[in-house]
Amino acid sequence: MILKTKRILSKNINKIKVPNEFVENPPKPEKLIVKTKKFFETGELEKIYVDERFFLIDGYCSYLIATTLGKVITKKKVKIIIVRDVEEESENNG
């Protein structure tokens, strides 16, 4: 599997679709507290990874923090990365 990534604007966070497995297994409150505290100390969140259809792949804590804190955080602080499987894409086109 070869992955290709592309960074997109943080204002697109509202387009992200969260799969049921994330919703049904939310992060522990302690983990959210630690990551939120780290954000306020450093001003950075971990990256949010989505597929080409904007389904969340990784970074659910960052997504929850960003959507909770709203526009203040999404201006510049959130890095959303689209992940594509280039190998799979070439097989479908070939």
matplotlib code that plots the C-alpha trace (Angstrom):
import matplotlib.pyplot as plt

x = [0.0, 1.4, -0.2, -0.3, -1.4, -2.6, -3.2, -6.5, -7.9, -8.9, -12.3, -13.2, -13.5, -17.2, -17.2, -15.6, -17.8, -17.2, -17.6, -19.7, -16.7, -15.4, -18.7, -19.3, -15.8, -15.1, -11.7, -11.4, -12.0, -8.4, -7.0, -9.1, -8.1, -4.4, -4.6, -6.7, -4.1, -1.3, -3.2, -3.4, 0.2, 1.6, -1.1, -1.0, -3.2, -2.3, -3.2, -6.6, -6.5, -9.5, -10.0, -11.0, -14.7, -13.9, -14.4, -12.3, -9.4, -7.4, -7.2, -10.6, -9.4, -8.2, -11.4, -13.5, -11.3, -11.4, -15.2, -15.8, -13.6, -15.0, -13.8, -11.0, -9.1, -10.0, -8.5, -4.9, -4.3, -5.8, -4.0, -6.4, -4.7, -6.4, -4.9, -5.2, -4.1, -2.2, -1.5, -5.3, -6.1, -3.6, -5.0, -8.5, -7.4, -5.1]
y = [0.0, 3.4, 6.4, 9.9, 12.8, 16.3, 19.0, 20.8, 24.0, 23.7, 25.4, 22.0, 20.4, 20.7, 18.4, 15.5, 12.4, 10.4, 6.6, 4.8, 2.9, 6.2, 7.4, 4.0, 3.9, 7.5, 8.3, 8.2, 11.6, 11.5, 11.3, 14.3, 16.3, 15.6, 16.5, 19.6, 20.7, 20.1, 22.3, 25.2, 24.8, 24.5, 25.9, 22.8, 19.8, 16.5, 16.0, 14.8, 12.2, 11.7, 9.7, 11.3, 11.2, 13.0, 10.0, 10.2, 7.8, 9.0, 12.0, 11.7, 13.5, 16.4, 16.5, 16.5, 19.3, 21.4, 21.1, 21.8, 24.9, 26.2, 28.9, 30.1, 26.9, 26.0, 29.2, 28.0, 25.4, 22.2, 20.2, 18.0, 15.5, 13.6, 10.2, 8.4, 4.9, 5.5, 1.9, 1.0, 4.0, 2.9, -0.6, 0.7, 2.9, 0.4]
z = [0.0, -1.0, 0.6, -0.7, 1.5, 0.9, 3.5, 3.3, 5.0, 8.6, 7.8, 6.2, 9.6, 9.4, 6.3, 8.2, 8.7, 11.8, 11.3, 13.9, 15.3, 16.6, 18.0, 19.7, 21.2, 22.3, 23.8, 27.6, 29.3, 30.7, 27.2, 26.0, 29.1, 28.4, 24.7, 25.5, 28.1, 25.6, 23.0, 25.5, 26.4, 22.9, 20.6, 18.5, 17.9, 16.5, 12.8, 11.7, 8.9, 6.6, 3.4, 0.1, 1.0, 4.3, 6.5, 9.7, 9.7, 12.7, 15.0, 16.7, 19.9, 17.8, 15.9, 19.1, 20.7, 17.5, 17.1, 20.8, 20.8, 17.5, 15.1, 17.4, 17.0, 13.4, 11.9, 11.9, 14.5, 13.0, 10.3, 8.3, 6.0, 3.1, 2.7, -0.6, -1.5, -4.7, -5.4, -5.2, -7.4, -10.1, -10.1, -10.7, -13.5, -15.2]

ax = plt.figure().add_subplot(projection="3d")
ax.plot(x, y, z, "-o")
ax.set_aspect("equal")
plt.show()
